[in-house]
Amino acid sequence: MPTMPSAEMQALRDYVTYDSGSLNQAESTVLLEVTHSNLKAKFMQIRLDKHMSILTVKTKLMTHCGTNPSAMVLQLKDENGQLMFTLSEESRLLGYYSPYNGCILHIIDMDPSSVSANGWLEDTSKVDKYEMSDEAYNKRENTFRKYKEEKLKADPTWSVQKEMAMRRGEEYVPPAKVEDPEHMADEASAINAGDRCETYPGGNRGEVKYVGKIEGLPAGYWVGVQLDEPLGKNDGTAKGMRIFECPPKYGLFLRPDRVKVGDFPPVDEFDDLGSDDEI
């Protein structure tokens, strides 16, 4: 088994030891509503640390719903149920997608033989922790892993998004490839290196380090941000090229429309303590 990074291990410890009756919430945690494709309504709330990887989040959710991580598609929705992101990159940290309290984490179970099928989990008091090794999972016949392999053999362009569109009776339209080299030039012109900023949605703060085009990335303008917390994807490199300097996991490249500049000082986790408080 691979060794879990220390930051993720601490995040899991914080989750396990969390006191649900406490009014204090750590700056790096977020309280999410959880829904499931095999259930009729929201079935639980869960507090997660934004430093957890998506794979770690899936593993944690598996203990509550029984859906194997390899068969799990996660969607992050706003409080009104509108889709914000599909959390498809398991190596990314949860905080990269900027979740906030009240967001909905929707689990789509792609395994036709899932233990959560046929309404078994409607009574959550019956839910036991469910674990399955990769070796045991590979021995099963009707798994999502084998289902995906068969789909890709029949259609090399197959994807979960395409499958979901088909099931809704809709024509799947792949995301348009950006060809315009001046894509978002106007938005980029209002952003400068050194500006304080927030990423959208969710509001992770940081400092703009780079504005411009980047060879190897889709055409148009990009903004390089050094986040205040290790919720990013890189160390300021893109496609092996050094764009700016920052510690690992603090760097992020976004389109200009996802960066808001202004008076966004680093968050002081003690700024709400009164004069009589002790720390």
C-alpha positions in Angstrom: 0.0 0.0 0.0 1.3 3.5 -0.8 2.3 5.7 2.2 -0.1 8.5 2.8 1.4 12.0 2.9 1.7 13.5 6.4 -0.7 16.4 5.6 -3.4 13.9 4.5 -2.7 11.8 7.6 -3.2 14.8 9.8 -6.4 15.7 8.0 -7.8 12.2 8.6 -6.8 12.5 12.3 -8.6 15.8 12.5 -11.7 14.3 10.9 -11.8 11.3 13.2 -11.3 13.3 16.4 -13.6 16.1 15.4 -16.3 17.0 18.0 -19.5 17.5 16.2 -20.9 19.5 19.1 -18.2 22.1 19.0 -18.9 25.5 17.6 -15.3 25.9 16.5 -14.4 25.0 12.9 -10.8 24.8 11.7 -10.0 27.2 8.9 -9.1 24.3 6.6 -12.3 22.3 7.1 -15.6 22.5 5.3 -19.0 21.0 6.2 -20.7 19.4 3.1 -24.1 17.8 2.5 -23.7 14.4 0.9 -26.1 12.9 -1.7 -25.9 9.6 -3.5 -27.2 8.4 -6.9 -28.9 5.3 -5.3 -30.6 7.3 -2.6 -33.6 9.7 -2.7 -32.4 12.5 -0.5 -29.4 13.9 1.4 -28.3 11.2 3.8 -25.5 12.7 5.8 -23.3 15.7 6.5 -19.6 15.3 6.6 -16.8 17.6 7.7 -13.7 17.3 5.5 -10.3 18.9 5.5 -9.5 20.8 2.3 -6.0 19.4 2.4 -7.3 15.9 1.7 -6.8 14.6 -1.9 -9.9 13.6 -3.8 -8.8 9.9 -3.6 -8.7 10.2 0.2 -12.1 11.8 0.2 -13.5 8.9 -1.9 -11.9 6.4 0.5 -13.5 8.2 3.5 -16.9 8.3 1.8 -16.7 4.6 1.0 -16.8 3.8 4.7 -20.2 5.5 4.8 -21.9 4.4 1.6 -20.1 1.3 0.4 -19.3 2.6 -3.1 -15.9 1.6 -4.2 -13.6 4.6 -5.0 -12.9 3.2 -8.4 -16.6 3.2 -9.2 -17.3 6.6 -7.7 -17.8 9.8 -9.6 -17.9 12.9 -7.3 -19.7 16.1 -8.2 -19.5 19.3 -6.2 -22.7 21.4 -6.3 -23.7 24.7 -4.8 -26.3 24.9 -2.1 -29.0 25.1 -4.8 -27.9 21.9 -6.5 -26.2 23.5 -9.4 -23.1 21.7 -10.7 -19.8 23.5 -9.9 -17.2 20.8 -10.7 -16.8 17.1 -11.4 -13.9 16.0 -9.1 -12.3 13.8 -11.6 -8.6 14.3 -10.7 -7.9 12.1 -7.7 -4.5 13.6 -7.0 -5.9 17.1 -6.6 -6.6 18.4 -3.1 -10.3 19.1 -2.2 -9.5 22.8 -1.6 -8.5 23.2 -5.3 -12.2 23.1 -6.1 -13.0 25.8 -3.5 -15.8 24.1 -1.6 -17.6 26.1 1.1 -20.0 25.2 4.0 -23.3 24.1 2.6 -22.1 22.8 -0.7 -23.4 19.4 -1.9 -21.0 16.5 -2.5 -22.9 14.1 -4.8 -21.8 10.5 -5.3 -22.6 8.8 -8.6 -22.2 5.0 -8.2 -21.2 3.5 -11.6 -21.0 -0.1 -10.3 -24.1 -2.0 -11.4 -23.6 -4.5 -8.6 -22.9 -2.0 -5.9 -23.9 -2.7 -2.3 -25.8 0.6 -2.3 -28.2 -0.4 -5.1 -31.9 -1.3 -4.6 -32.4 1.2 -1.8 -30.2 -0.8 0.7 -28.8 2.4 2.2 -32.0 4.2 2.7 -31.8 3.1 6.4 -28.4 4.5 7.2 -28.4 2.8 10.6 -27.6 -0.4 8.7 -24.5 1.0 7.0 -21.3 -0.8 8.0 -17.8 0.1 7.1 -17.1 -1.5 3.8 -13.6 -2.3 2.5 -12.5 -4.3 -0.4 -8.9 -5.0 -1.6 -7.9 -4.4 -5.2 -7.2 -8.1 -5.5 -10.7 -9.0 -4.4 -12.3 -6.2 -6.5 -10.4 -7.5 -9.6 -12.0 -10.9 -9.1 -15.5 -9.6 -9.4 -17.2 -9.8 -12.8 -19.6 -6.8 -13.0 -17.3 -4.0 -11.8 -17.0 -0.4 -13.0 -13.3 -1.0 -13.9 -14.2 -3.8 -16.3 -17.3 -1.8 -17.5 -15.0 1.2 -18.3 -12.5 -1.1 -20.2 -15.3 -2.5 -22.3 -16.7 0.9 -23.1 -13.3 2.3 -24.2 -12.8 -0.8 -26.4 -16.1 -0.1 -28.1 -15.6 3.7 -28.2 -12.2 5.2 -27.5 -13.8 8.6 -26.9 -16.0 7.3 -24.1 -16.1 9.2 -20.9 -18.3 9.4 -17.8 -19.6 12.7 -18.9 -20.5 11.3 -22.3 -22.2 8.3 -20.7 -24.2 10.6 -18.4 -25.4 12.7 -21.3 -26.5 9.6 -23.2 -28.5 8.4 -20.2 -30.2 11.8 -20.0 -31.1 11.4 -23.7 -28.9 14.4 -24.6 -26.3 14.8 -27.3 -22.8 14.9 -25.8 -20.9 18.0 -26.8 -17.2 17.9 -25.8 -15.8 21.1 -24.2 -14.8 23.5 -27.0 -11.1 23.7 -27.6 -9.8 27.2 -27.3 -8.1 28.3 -30.5 -8.0 32.1 -30.0 -4.5 33.2 -28.8 -6.1 36.3 -27.3 -8.7 34.4 -25.3 -9.5 36.4 -22.1 -7.1 39.1 -23.0 -9.5 41.8 -21.7 -9.9 40.0 -18.3 -6.1 39.5 -18.0 -5.4 43.2 -18.6 -7.0 44.0 -15.3 -4.7 41.7 -13.3 -1.1 42.4 -12.5 1.7 40.4 -10.8 1.8 41.4 -7.1 -2.0 41.8 -6.8 -3.7 40.1 -3.9 -6.5 37.9 -5.1 -9.2 35.3 -4.4 -9.9 32.3 -6.7 -13.5 31.7 -7.7 -15.7 30.0 -6.5 -15.0 29.4 -2.8 -12.5 32.1 -2.1 -9.0 30.7 -1.7 -6.6 33.7 -1.2 -3.2 34.3 -2.6 -0.9 36.6 -4.6 -0.8 36.9 -8.4 2.7 35.9 -9.6 2.2 35.7 -13.4 -0.2 36.9 -16.1 0.2 35.9 -19.7 0.3 33.0 -22.2 1.9 29.7 -21.3 3.4 27.3 -23.9 1.9 23.9 -23.7 -1.4 25.0 -22.1 -4.5 25.8 -24.1 -4.4 29.0 -26.1 -5.1 32.4 -24.4 -4.2 34.0 -21.2 -3.5 32.4 -17.8 -2.9 33.7 -14.3 -0.3 32.1 -12.0 -1.2 32.4 -8.3 0.7 31.5 -5.2 -2.0 30.5 -2.7 -1.7 31.3 1.0 -2.3 27.6 1.9 -1.1 24.4 0.2 -4.3 23.9 -1.8 -2.7 24.2 -5.2 -1.4 21.8 -7.8 2.2 22.7 -8.5 5.3 24.7 -7.5 4.9 27.4 -10.2 5.8 25.1 -13.1 3.6 24.3 -16.1 4.4 21.5 -18.5 7.9 21.3 -17.0 8.6 25.0 -17.5 9.3 27.3 -14.5 6.8 30.2 -14.7 7.3 31.5 -11.1 8.8 30.4 -7.8 6.7 29.0 -4.9 6.6 26.0 -2.6 5.1 22.7 -3.8 1.3 22.6 -3.7 1.0 26.4 -3.4 1.0 27.1 -7.1 -2.1 27.3 -9.3 -2.8 28.3 -12.9 -6.3 29.6 -13.7 -8.1 31.5 -16.4 -8.5 35.2 -15.6 -12.2 35.0 -15.1 -11.6 32.7 -12.1 -9.3 35.3 -10.3 -10.7 38.3 -8.5 -8.1 40.9 -7.4 -8.5 43.4 -4.6 -8.1 43.9 -0.9 -7.7 40.3 0.1 -5.1 40.1 2.9 -4.0 36.7 4.2 -6.6 35.3 6.6 -5.7 35.7 10.3 -7.1 32.7 12.0 -7.1 34.6 15.3 -8.7 37.8 14.1 -12.0 36.9 15.8 -10.5 36.6 19.3 -11.6 39.2 21.8 -9.2 41.0 24.2 -10.1 38.6 27.0 -9.4 35.5 24.9 -6.3 33.4 25.6 -4.4 31.4 22.9 
